[in-house]
Amino acid sequence: MTNKPYDLAVSALINDGQGRFLLLKRAGSSKHYAGQWEPPGGKLDPGETFENGLIREVLEETGLTVELDSVAGTTEFELPAIKIVLLHMNAHIVAGEFCLSDEHEDFVWLQPEDFSTKELTPKLSNYSSFNL
């Protein structure tokens, strides 16, 4: 066991109403997991609730406003300086026009059974156990 501190991060598994979920490809210039696929999300700002933080992250990364529906699952992984506990939430779009941020270079809508066709970040390492 390492003595790294824990941090909380959140992600949105956004359903398009047809059983597909939005995945974003991390930019090649990303510090961690460049070129790998993940759902929108990120770390919380100090004092921010996970709901507000996730809605903010999705808006920043996609231009979309979402509403959270339910807990999809959790993942734990390590970065060089910290351990991350990631709370995945099921969500749906309520407003906005899709616009990809500079943090990502591509996007795709996929059925969960097709996630394995992409190189996924550790954030989705256990997606088959999620409640999607």
Beta strands, then each sheet from edge to edge (+ up, - down):
strand 1: 6-15
strand 2: 21-26
strand 3: 37-38
strand 4: 41-43
strand 5: 64-78
strand 6: 83-96
strand 7: 104-110
sheet 1: 4+ 1- 6- 5+
sheet 2: 3+ 2- 7+
end
